[in-house]
Amino acid sequence: MNVEILKELLKIESAECTICEKGEKILEEFEYYDLGEYDMILMDVQMPVVNGLEATRRIRESARDDLR
């Protein structure tokens, strides 16, 4: 429910969002995204498979400079 509320609030501000329900999906998404496609990451720490803290750690350790 919180995700849907946040999505609607962002839409009011003309912001688009990508919702990933599992941490591993976030990691896949960022592996293939185009530079400049995302401006911000909002992470839930209680996601299944790979939690938000672990996903954040992996993103920061990425070889891609734009993800650090």
VMD Tcl script that builds the backbone (N, CA, C; Angstrom):
set m [mol new atoms 204]
animate dup $m
set s [atomselect $m all]
$s set {name element resname resid chain x y z} {
  {N N MET 1 A 0.814 -1.184 0.000}
  {CA C MET 1 A 0.000 0.000 0.000}
  {C C MET 1 A 0.868 1.263 0.000}
  {N N ASN 2 A 1.947 1.259 0.767}
  {CA C ASN 2 A 2.838 2.417 0.793}
  {C C ASN 2 A 3.439 2.701 -0.572}
  {N N VAL 3 A 3.734 1.647 -1.323}
  {CA C VAL 3 A 4.306 1.806 -2.659}
  {C C VAL 3 A 3.318 2.523 -3.573}
  {N N GLU 4 A 2.072 2.136 -3.499}
  {CA C GLU 4 A 1.064 2.763 -4.353}
  {C C GLU 4 A 0.862 4.238 -3.991}
  {N N ILE 5 A 0.887 4.545 -2.715}
  {CA C ILE 5 A 0.762 5.941 -2.276}
  {C C ILE 5 A 1.945 6.752 -2.783}
  {N N LEU 6 A 3.139 6.224 -2.603}
  {CA C LEU 6 A 4.340 6.921 -3.073}
  {C C LEU 6 A 4.303 7.114 -4.584}
  {N N LYS 7 A 3.881 6.104 -5.299}
  {CA C LYS 7 A 3.795 6.188 -6.764}
  {C C LYS 7 A 2.847 7.316 -7.179}
  {N N GLU 8 A 1.706 7.432 -6.521}
  {CA C GLU 8 A 0.746 8.494 -6.841}
  {C C GLU 8 A 1.294 9.874 -6.476}
  {N N LEU 9 A 1.993 9.985 -5.361}
  {CA C LEU 9 A 2.603 11.269 -4.986}
  {C C LEU 9 A 3.665 11.694 -5.993}
  {N N LEU 10 A 4.442 10.745 -6.458}
  {CA C LEU 10 A 5.454 11.058 -7.466}
  {C C LEU 10 A 4.813 11.458 -8.786}
  {N N LYS 11 A 3.712 10.793 -9.136}
  {CA C LYS 11 A 3.015 11.125 -10.378}
  {C C LYS 11 A 2.491 12.567 -10.344}
  {N N ILE 12 A 2.018 13.009 -9.181}
  {CA C ILE 12 A 1.549 14.386 -9.028}
  {C C ILE 12 A 2.660 15.377 -9.367}
  {N N GLU 13 A 3.888 15.015 -9.053}
  {CA C GLU 13 A 5.054 15.861 -9.320}
  {C C GLU 13 A 5.685 15.577 -10.680}
  {N N SER 14 A 4.986 14.841 -11.525}
  {CA C SER 14 A 5.446 14.474 -12.874}
  {C C SER 14 A 6.703 13.613 -12.862}
  {N N ALA 15 A 6.864 12.841 -11.822}
  {CA C ALA 15 A 8.015 11.936 -11.735}
  {C C ALA 15 A 7.557 10.522 -12.073}
  {N N GLU 16 A 8.372 9.825 -12.814}
  {CA C GLU 16 A 8.101 8.427 -13.137}
  {C C GLU 16 A 8.887 7.547 -12.185}
  {N N CYS 17 A 8.385 6.353 -11.953}
  {CA C CYS 17 A 9.127 5.463 -11.073}
  {C C CYS 17 A 9.067 4.034 -11.586}
  {N N THR 18 A 10.073 3.291 -11.223}
  {CA C THR 18 A 10.152 1.869 -11.498}
  {C C THR 18 A 10.075 1.175 -10.152}
  {N N ILE 19 A 9.169 0.240 -10.013}
  {CA C ILE 19 A 9.023 -0.465 -8.744}
  {C C ILE 19 A 9.534 -1.883 -8.918}
  {N N CYS 20 A 10.464 -2.249 -8.052}
  {CA C CYS 20 A 11.004 -3.601 -8.040}
  {C C CYS 20 A 10.664 -4.204 -6.680}
  {N N GLU 21 A 9.984 -5.316 -6.693}
  {CA C GLU 21 A 9.515 -5.896 -5.442}
  {C C GLU 21 A 10.558 -6.766 -4.746}
  {N N LYS 22 A 11.597 -7.139 -5.469}
  {CA C LYS 22 A 12.666 -7.951 -4.887}
  {C C LYS 22 A 13.996 -7.256 -5.103}
  {N N GLY 23 A 14.877 -7.382 -4.133}
  {CA C GLY 23 A 16.191 -6.760 -4.233}
  {C C GLY 23 A 16.992 -7.238 -5.425}
  {N N GLU 24 A 16.850 -8.501 -5.779}
  {CA C GLU 24 A 17.606 -9.010 -6.933}
  {C C GLU 24 A 17.138 -8.356 -8.230}
  {N N LYS 25 A 15.856 -8.004 -8.312}
  {CA C LYS 25 A 15.326 -7.318 -9.498}
  {C C LYS 25 A 15.935 -5.926 -9.618}
  {N N ILE 26 A 16.128 -5.259 -8.497}
  {CA C ILE 26 A 16.777 -3.939 -8.509}
  {C C ILE 26 A 18.189 -4.058 -9.069}
  {N N LEU 27 A 18.914 -5.070 -8.623}
  {CA C LEU 27 A 20.286 -5.252 -9.100}
  {C C LEU 27 A 20.302 -5.518 -10.604}
  {N N GLU 28 A 19.373 -6.312 -11.103}
  {CA C GLU 28 A 19.276 -6.559 -12.547}
  {C C GLU 28 A 18.949 -5.268 -13.293}
  {N N GLU 29 A 18.024 -4.496 -12.760}
  {CA C GLU 29 A 17.596 -3.246 -13.390}
  {C C GLU 29 A 18.782 -2.285 -13.537}
  {N N PHE 30 A 19.572 -2.139 -12.501}
  {CA C PHE 30 A 20.688 -1.196 -12.542}
  {C C PHE 30 A 21.865 -1.700 -13.350}
  {N N GLU 31 A 21.943 -2.990 -13.558}
  {CA C GLU 31 A 23.020 -3.532 -14.384}
  {C C GLU 31 A 22.851 -3.112 -15.844}
  {N N TYR 32 A 21.609 -2.926 -16.284}
  {CA C TYR 32 A 21.338 -2.677 -17.695}
  {C C TYR 32 A 20.762 -1.302 -18.004}
  {N N TYR 33 A 20.636 -0.437 -17.027}
  {CA C TYR 33 A 20.012 0.856 -17.299}
  {C C TYR 33 A 20.964 1.791 -18.046}
  {N N ASP 34 A 20.373 2.765 -18.725}
  {CA C ASP 34 A 21.154 3.757 -19.445}
  {C C ASP 34 A 21.556 4.878 -18.496}
  {N N LEU 35 A 22.728 5.423 -18.703}
  {CA C LEU 35 A 23.218 6.528 -17.888}
  {C C LEU 35 A 22.197 7.667 -17.896}
  {N N GLY 36 A 21.840 8.150 -16.733}
  {CA C GLY 36 A 20.896 9.249 -16.609}
  {C C GLY 36 A 19.439 8.826 -16.560}
  {N N GLU 37 A 19.177 7.532 -16.653}
  {CA C GLU 37 A 17.791 7.059 -16.636}
  {C C GLU 37 A 17.150 7.225 -15.252}
  {N N TYR 38 A 17.939 7.094 -14.209}
  {CA C TYR 38 A 17.441 7.227 -12.840}
  {C C TYR 38 A 18.119 8.397 -12.150}
  {N N ASP 39 A 17.332 9.165 -11.404}
  {CA C ASP 39 A 17.872 10.283 -10.625}
  {C C ASP 39 A 17.963 9.951 -9.140}
  {N N MET 40 A 17.158 8.991 -8.697}
  {CA C MET 40 A 17.075 8.701 -7.276}
  {C C MET 40 A 16.671 7.243 -7.071}
  {N N ILE 41 A 17.138 6.686 -5.968}
  {CA C ILE 41 A 16.749 5.339 -5.582}
  {C C ILE 41 A 16.132 5.425 -4.191}
  {N N LEU 42 A 14.923 4.929 -4.053}
  {CA C LEU 42 A 14.292 4.787 -2.741}
  {C C LEU 42 A 14.263 3.296 -2.458}
  {N N MET 43 A 14.840 2.881 -1.358}
  {CA C MET 43 A 15.015 1.463 -1.094}
  {C C MET 43 A 14.268 1.056 0.168}
  {N N ASP 44 A 13.568 -0.057 0.087}
  {CA C ASP 44 A 12.918 -0.661 1.245}
  {C C ASP 44 A 13.890 -1.694 1.809}
  {N N VAL 45 A 14.171 -1.635 3.077}
  {CA C VAL 45 A 15.142 -2.577 3.632}
  {C C VAL 45 A 14.565 -3.971 3.818}
  {N N GLN 46 A 13.242 -4.117 3.764}
  {CA C GLN 46 A 12.615 -5.419 3.992}
  {C C GLN 46 A 12.065 -6.019 2.699}
  {N N MET 47 A 12.947 -6.277 1.748}
  {CA C MET 47 A 12.533 -6.914 0.498}
  {C C MET 47 A 12.951 -8.375 0.531}
  {N N PRO 48 A 12.191 -9.226 -0.170}
  {CA C PRO 48 A 12.565 -10.646 -0.210}
  {C C PRO 48 A 13.790 -10.895 -1.094}
  {N N VAL 49 A 14.401 -12.019 -0.894}
  {CA C VAL 49 A 15.561 -12.545 -1.619}
  {C C VAL 49 A 16.823 -11.755 -1.285}
  {N N VAL 50 A 16.949 -10.522 -1.765}
  {CA C VAL 50 A 18.076 -9.643 -1.410}
  {C C VAL 50 A 17.450 -8.410 -0.766}
  {N N ASN 51 A 17.726 -8.192 0.521}
  {CA C ASN 51 A 17.093 -7.047 1.189}
  {C C ASN 51 A 17.689 -5.730 0.704}
  {N N GLY 52 A 17.036 -4.629 1.045}
  {CA C GLY 52 A 17.439 -3.317 0.570}
  {C C GLY 52 A 18.843 -2.905 0.981}
  {N N LEU 53 A 19.253 -3.288 2.178}
  {CA C LEU 53 A 20.610 -2.944 2.623}
  {C C LEU 53 A 21.667 -3.660 1.781}
  {N N GLU 54 A 21.441 -4.937 1.521}
  {CA C GLU 54 A 22.379 -5.706 0.699}
  {C C GLU 54 A 22.375 -5.192 -0.739}
  {N N ALA 55 A 21.199 -4.888 -1.282}
  {CA C ALA 55 A 21.123 -4.358 -2.646}
  {C C ALA 55 A 21.866 -3.032 -2.750}
  {N N THR 56 A 21.699 -2.163 -1.753}
  {CA C THR 56 A 22.411 -0.882 -1.741}
  {C C THR 56 A 23.914 -1.090 -1.693}
  {N N ARG 57 A 24.355 -2.026 -0.849}
  {CA C ARG 57 A 25.791 -2.309 -0.745}
  {C C ARG 57 A 26.337 -2.775 -2.093}
  {N N ARG 58 A 25.621 -3.658 -2.762}
  {CA C ARG 58 A 26.084 -4.174 -4.056}
  {C C ARG 58 A 26.100 -3.086 -5.128}
  {N N ILE 59 A 25.106 -2.217 -5.106}
  {CA C ILE 59 A 25.081 -1.111 -6.073}
  {C C ILE 59 A 26.282 -0.206 -5.853}
  {N N ARG 60 A 26.571 0.117 -4.598}
  {CA C ARG 60 A 27.713 1.003 -4.292}
  {C C ARG 60 A 29.049 0.359 -4.634}
  {N N GLU 61 A 29.125 -0.947 -4.601}
  {CA C GLU 61 A 30.375 -1.651 -4.919}
  {C C GLU 61 A 30.498 -1.945 -6.421}
  {N N SER 62 A 29.549 -1.523 -7.192}
  {CA C SER 62 A 29.545 -1.789 -8.631}
  {C C SER 62 A 30.792 -1.237 -9.314}
  {N N ALA 63 A 31.165 -1.858 -10.400}
  {CA C ALA 63 A 32.305 -1.379 -11.191}
  {C C ALA 63 A 31.948 -0.113 -11.964}
  {N N ARG 64 A 30.650 0.164 -12.121}
  {CA C ARG 64 A 30.223 1.347 -12.867}
  {C C ARG 64 A 30.365 2.590 -11.988}
  {N N ASP 65 A 31.118 3.556 -12.457}
  {CA C ASP 65 A 31.330 4.786 -11.706}
  {C C ASP 65 A 30.035 5.532 -11.422}
  {N N ASP 66 A 29.088 5.477 -12.368}
  {CA C ASP 66 A 27.849 6.216 -12.186}
  {C C ASP 66 A 26.936 5.622 -11.122}
  {N N LEU 67 A 27.231 4.433 -10.631}
  {CA C LEU 67 A 26.426 3.822 -9.584}
  {C C LEU 67 A 27.004 4.024 -8.188}
  {N N ARG 68 A 28.212 4.454 -8.089}
  {CA C ARG 68 A 28.833 4.578 -6.759}
  {C C ARG 68 A 28.359 5.747 -6.012}
}
mol reanalyze $m
mol bondsrecalc $m
mol representation Tube
mol addrep $m
